[in-house]
Amino acid sequence: MSESESEFSDRRALPLWLTVVLGVAGTAGALWGLHAGRSLLAPVFLAFVLTVTAYPLIGALVRRGMRRGLAVAVTVLVIDGGLIAFALALVVALGQLATVLPQYSDEWQDLVSGLRTTLAGWGVGPEQVDQALHSIDPARLAGALSDVLAGVAGSTFALFLVAATVLFMTAEAAGVPERLAEVPGTTRLRDALGGFAHNTRRYMVVTTVFGFAVAVVDTLALVVLGIPLALLWGLLAFLTNYVPNIGFFLGLLPPTVLALLVGGPGTALIVVAVYILANFVLQSVIQPVVVGDTVGLSITLSFLSVFVWTFVLGPIGAILAIPLTLFLHAVLVGQDPEREWARTLLAGASGAERTRRRPEHPRRSRRVTGRRAPVPPPSGSGAAAAGARPSHGAP
């Protein structure tokens, strides 16, 4: 056993197996607690991510001569206004879908009859087909959508909680870096939180821009093909773009089924081809060239985080899966110098390469051999206040 391994075993207070068991039990208990309080925590987490994403807007407005209080108010209006507008658009679109679906009951019955005949030739009985397709009859789907619409329209408390939390978080975020800088021993925590804020903004901005581009292409194609509720499916494509890996399929399925009812298999295949082409060109070719690896998480971790956060927080958890995973990564792994192996395993290929190239600590690179590092200006000056902030400008 090497000297470092001996020192590590001496520092370990508990056996390794007991540490693992307690860690798994604590994680399970924490996830259960989050799941139990998801109706309250999901809106709070959404407000937190929105605040982190829009925080640089305050500094941009202040640099252009706007007073800080007014800049905070404008930022809050932008976040809450956009959120309310998106919620209203979603409610209207779902209401239109619940109205349109029953009009295609005859087409659905014709499709089921043709499918029953085809499957009968393959040896599948009609009872199995009816049992499999009974739950997705357009009339039953319309009733289910009416219930969903009522639930969405009744979620005014959640919307109010998000709007109010954004207001308080945005107003308070300005002093967080300074308060952390006054606490000794928080250098690594500030750097980790700064990296989380930077990666979260990068992910949200990139996903929003390219998701909007994909949604526009999909909507125009659906309008040309004559698919009903093209704007709804474009809105769905934009929203599901925030769900890593599986969001594309969630946004593709509804318009494909409706295209099958309206125009038959040929129209449905065209819809699938357009969605795949737009997704591949914009998100698999152009996006990596423009921004590269957005967050530095492994594909497996990104994929599994969707299921974990969806179980814990519901649909909002699927949308916030990457930002919440980045936050936990920063708090539990990023600030701990002994967790370099975990950072390497959890990072993607390019993220791991960046980790290997990054110096051990950013402040150590400022040291100059043979002389002392420059002394920062007094704490009352603006330069010192700026230097106390993380390199990423995290709130």
C-alpha positions in Angstrom: 0.0 0.0 0.0 1.4 3.4 -1.0 1.8 6.3 1.5 -1.1 8.2 0.0 -3.4 5.2 0.2 -2.4 4.6 3.8 -3.1 8.2 4.8 -6.6 7.9 3.0 -7.4 4.7 5.0 -6.4 6.4 8.2 -8.7 9.4 7.5 -11.7 7.1 6.7 -13.9 7.1 9.8 -16.3 4.4 8.5 -15.8 1.2 6.5 -16.3 1.6 2.8 -19.3 -0.7 2.6 -21.1 1.3 5.4 -20.3 4.6 3.6 -21.8 3.2 0.4 -24.9 1.9 2.2 -25.5 5.2 4.1 -24.9 7.2 0.9 -27.5 5.1 -1.1 -30.0 5.3 1.8 -29.5 9.1 2.1 -29.9 9.6 -1.6 -33.1 7.5 -1.6 -34.5 9.5 1.3 -33.6 12.8 -0.3 -35.3 11.8 -3.6 -38.4 10.6 -1.8 -38.6 13.9 0.1 -38.3 15.9 -3.1 -40.9 13.7 -4.7 -43.3 14.2 -1.8 -42.9 18.0 -2.1 -42.8 18.2 -5.9 -45.9 20.4 -6.1 -44.0 23.1 -4.2 -40.4 22.4 -5.2 -40.9 22.0 -8.9 -42.0 25.7 -9.4 -39.3 26.9 -7.1 -36.6 25.0 -9.1 -38.1 26.4 -12.3 -37.8 29.9 -10.9 -34.2 29.2 -9.8 -33.1 28.1 -13.3 -34.9 31.0 -15.0 -33.2 33.5 -12.6 -29.8 32.0 -13.2 -30.3 32.1 -16.9 -31.6 35.7 -17.1 -29.3 37.2 -14.4 -26.7 38.6 -16.9 -29.4 40.8 -18.3 -29.2 43.0 -15.2 -25.5 43.7 -15.6 -26.0 44.4 -19.3 -28.8 47.0 -18.6 -26.7 48.6 -15.8 -23.7 49.0 -18.1 -26.0 50.8 -20.5 -26.8 53.4 -17.9 -30.0 52.0 -16.3 -30.4 52.1 -12.6 -30.0 48.8 -10.9 -33.5 48.7 -9.4 -35.0 49.4 -12.7 -32.8 46.8 -14.4 -34.0 44.2 -11.9 -37.6 45.1 -12.6 -37.1 44.8 -16.3 -35.5 41.4 -15.9 -38.4 40.2 -13.8 -40.9 41.4 -16.3 -39.1 39.7 -19.1 -39.0 36.3 -17.3 -42.5 36.4 -15.8 -44.0 37.9 -19.0 -42.5 35.2 -21.2 -43.6 32.5 -18.8 -47.2 33.8 -18.6 -47.4 34.2 -22.4 -46.1 30.6 -22.9 -48.6 29.2 -20.4 -51.5 31.0 -22.1 -50.4 29.7 -25.5 -50.2 26.2 -24.2 -53.7 26.4 -22.7 -55.2 27.8 -25.9 -53.5 25.1 -28.0 -54.6 22.3 -25.8 -58.2 23.6 -25.9 -58.1 23.7 -29.7 -56.7 20.1 -29.8 -59.5 18.9 -27.5 -62.0 20.4 -29.9 -60.4 19.1 -33.1 -59.7 15.5 -32.2 -63.4 14.2 -32.1 -63.7 15.3 -35.8 -61.4 12.5 -36.8 -63.2 9.6 -35.2 -64.3 8.2 -38.6 -60.8 8.4 -40.0 -59.5 6.6 -36.9 -62.0 3.8 -37.3 -61.0 3.4 -40.9 -57.4 3.2 -39.8 -58.1 0.7 -37.1 -60.1 -1.5 -39.6 -57.2 -1.5 -42.1 -54.7 -2.3 -39.3 -57.0 -5.1 -38.0 -57.1 -6.6 -41.5 -53.3 -6.4 -41.9 -52.5 -7.9 -38.6 -55.1 -10.7 -39.2 -53.0 -11.7 -42.1 -50.0 -12.0 -39.8 -52.0 -14.2 -37.3 -52.9 -11.5 -34.8 -56.5 -11.7 -33.6 -58.9 -8.7 -33.8 -59.5 -8.8 -30.0 -55.8 -8.1 -29.3 -55.9 -5.2 -31.8 -59.0 -3.7 -30.2 -57.6 -4.0 -26.7 -54.4 -2.3 -27.7 -56.1 0.6 -29.5 -59.1 1.1 -27.3 -57.4 3.6 -25.0 -56.2 5.9 -27.9 -59.6 6.5 -29.5 -59.8 10.2 -30.5 -63.0 10.7 -28.4 -61.3 9.2 -25.3 -58.2 11.3 -26.0 -60.3 14.4 -26.2 -61.8 13.6 -22.8 -58.4 13.1 -21.3 -57.2 16.4 -22.9 -60.1 18.2 -21.3 -59.0 16.9 -17.9 -55.4 18.0 -18.6 -56.6 21.4 -19.8 -58.6 21.8 -16.6 -55.5 20.9 -14.6 -53.3 23.3 -16.5 -55.8 26.1 -16.2 -56.1 25.4 -12.5 -52.4 25.6 -11.9 -52.5 29.3 -11.1 -50.9 28.8 -7.7 -47.8 27.2 -9.3 -47.6 30.0 -11.9 -47.9 32.6 -9.2 -45.3 30.8 -7.1 -42.8 30.8 -10.0 -43.5 34.5 -10.7 -43.1 35.6 -7.1 -40.0 33.4 -6.5 -38.3 34.9 -9.7 -39.0 38.4 -8.3 -37.3 37.7 -4.9 -34.5 35.6 -6.3 -33.6 38.2 -8.9 -33.6 41.0 -6.4 -31.4 39.1 -4.0 -29.0 37.4 -6.4 -26.9 40.5 -6.8 -25.3 40.3 -3.4 -24.6 36.5 -3.4 -21.1 36.6 -4.8 -20.0 39.3 -2.4 -21.5 37.5 0.6 -19.7 34.2 -0.4 -16.5 36.1 -0.9 -16.6 37.3 2.7 -16.7 33.7 4.0 -13.3 32.1 4.3 -12.8 28.7 2.6 -15.5 29.1 0.0 -13.2 29.7 -3.0 -13.9 26.3 -4.5 -17.6 26.5 -3.9 -17.7 29.9 -5.6 -15.8 28.5 -8.6 -18.1 25.4 -8.8 -21.3 27.5 -8.6 -19.8 29.9 -11.2 -19.3 26.9 -13.5 -22.8 25.7 -12.9 -24.3 29.1 -13.7 -22.1 29.4 -16.9 -23.0 25.9 -18.1 -26.7 26.4 -17.3 -26.9 29.6 -19.2 -25.0 28.1 -22.1 -27.3 25.1 -22.2 -30.5 27.1 -21.9 -29.5 29.7 -24.5 -28.3 27.1 -27.0 -31.3 24.9 -26.4 -33.7 27.8 -26.8 -32.1 29.1 -30.0 -31.8 25.8 -31.8 -35.2 24.6 -30.4 -36.9 27.7 -31.8 -35.2 27.1 -35.2 -36.4 23.5 -35.2 -39.9 24.5 -34.2 -40.1 27.0 -37.0 -39.0 24.5 -39.6 -41.4 21.9 -38.3 -44.3 24.3 -38.1 -43.8 25.6 -41.7 -43.6 22.0 -43.0 -46.8 21.1 -41.2 -48.6 24.2 -42.6 -47.5 23.3 -46.1 -48.7 19.7 -45.6 -52.1 20.8 -44.3 -51.7 19.2 -40.9 -54.2 20.7 -38.4 -52.9 22.7 -35.3 -49.5 23.2 -36.8 -48.7 25.9 -34.3 -49.5 23.6 -31.4 -47.1 20.9 -32.8 -44.4 23.6 -33.3 -44.9 24.7 -29.7 -44.7 21.1 -28.6 -41.4 20.6 -30.6 -40.0 23.7 -28.9 -40.9 22.5 -25.4 -39.8 18.9 -25.8 -36.5 20.2 -27.2 -35.5 20.8 -23.5 -35.9 17.1 -22.7 -32.5 15.5 -23.7 -32.4 12.4 -26.0 -36.1 11.4 -25.8 -37.7 14.8 -26.3 -37.5 14.5 -30.1 -39.7 11.4 -30.1 -42.2 13.0 -27.7 -42.6 16.0 -30.1 -42.7 13.8 -33.2 -45.5 11.3 -32.2 -48.6 13.5 -32.0 -48.2 15.3 -35.4 -47.3 12.0 -37.1 -50.5 10.3 -35.8 -52.6 13.3 -36.9 -50.9 13.3 -40.3 -51.7 9.6 -40.7 -55.4 10.4 -40.0 -55.5 13.4 -42.4 -53.3 12.3 -45.3 -52.5 8.6 -44.9 -49.1 6.8 -44.5 -47.4 8.9 -47.2 -48.1 12.2 -45.4 -47.0 10.7 -42.1 -43.7 9.5 -43.6 -43.1 13.0 -44.9 -43.7 14.5 -41.5 -41.2 12.0 -39.9 -38.7 12.8 -42.6 -39.0 16.5 -42.1 -38.6 16.2 -38.3 -35.6 13.9 -38.6 -33.9 16.1 -41.2 -34.5 19.4 -39.2 -33.4 17.8 -36.0 -30.3 16.2 -37.6 -29.1 19.3 -39.5 -29.8 21.9 -36.9 -28.9 20.0 -33.7 -26.5 17.3 -34.8 -24.5 19.2 -37.5 -24.8 23.0 -37.0 -25.2 23.2 -33.2 -21.9 21.2 -32.4 -20.0 23.4 -34.9 -21.3 26.6 -33.3 -21.1 25.7 -29.6 -19.4 22.3 -29.3 -20.1 20.3 -26.1 -22.6 22.5 -24.2 -22.4 21.3 -20.6 -19.7 18.6 -20.4 -22.0 15.8 -19.0 -21.8 12.3 -20.3 -24.5 11.1 -22.6 -25.5 8.3 -20.2 -25.8 10.8 -17.3 -27.9 13.2 -19.4 -30.2 10.3 -20.5 -30.7 8.9 -17.0 -31.2 12.3 -15.4 -34.4 12.8 -17.5 -36.0 9.7 -15.9 -34.8 10.4 -12.4 -36.0 14.1 -12.3 -39.2 13.2 -14.1 -40.0 10.7 -11.4 -39.0 13.2 -8.7 -40.6 16.4 -9.9 -43.0 15.4 -12.7 -43.0 17.0 -16.2 -41.1 20.0 -15.0 -38.3 17.7 -13.9 -37.9 16.4 -17.4 -37.4 20.0 -18.7 -35.0 20.9 -15.8 -33.1 17.6 -15.8 -29.8 19.0 -17.1 -29.7 22.2 -15.0 -30.6 20.3 -11.8 -28.0 17.7 -12.6 -25.4 20.4 -13.2 -26.3 22.0 -9.8 -25.8 18.7 -7.9 -22.6 18.1 -9.8 -21.3 21.5 -8.8 -22.3 21.2 -5.1 -21.3 17.5 -4.5 -18.4 17.0 -6.9 -17.2 20.2 -8.5 -16.0 21.9 -5.2 -14.3 18.8 -3.8 -10.6 18.4 -4.7 -10.7 14.7 -3.9 -13.5 14.0 -6.4 -11.4 14.5 -9.6 -12.1 10.9 -10.6 -15.9 11.6 -10.3 -15.6 14.7 -12.5 -13.7 12.7 -15.1 -16.3 9.9 -15.1 -19.3 12.1 -15.2 -18.0 14.4 -17.9 -18.5 13.9 -21.6 -15.6 13.2 -23.9 -14.9 16.9 -24.6 -15.8 17.8 -21.0 -13.2 15.3 -19.7 -10.6 16.8 -22.0 -11.3 20.3 -20.7 -11.0 19.0 -17.2 -7.6 17.5 -17.9 -6.4 20.7 -19.5 -7.7 23.0 -16.8 -5.3 24.1 -14.1 -5.8 22.6 -10.6 -7.1 25.9 -9.3 -7.6 29.2 -11.3 -6.1 31.4 -8.6 -2.9 29.3 -8.6 -2.1 30.3 -12.2 -1.7 33.9 -11.0 1.4 33.2 -8.9 4.7 34.3 -10.4 7.8 32.5 -9.6 10.3 34.5 -7.7 8.0 37.3 -6.7 4.7 37.9 -5.0 1.4 38.0 -6.8 -0.1 41.4 -7.4 -1.9 42.8 -4.3 -5.6 43.5 -5.0 -7.0 47.0 -4.5 -8.7 47.9 -1.2 -12.1 46.2 -0.6 -14.0 49.4 -1.0 -13.0 49.9 -4.6 -15.1 48.7 -7.5 -12.2 46.6 -8.9 -12.0 44.5 -5.7 -15.8 44.0 -5.8 -15.5 42.9 -9.4 -12.6 40.6 -8.5 -14.6 39.0 -5.7 -17.1 37.7 -8.2 -16.8 34.3 -9.8 -15.2 34.1 -13.2 -18.5 33.0 -14.7 -20.6 35.8 -13.2 -22.9 33.4 -11.3 -25.6 35.0 -9.1 
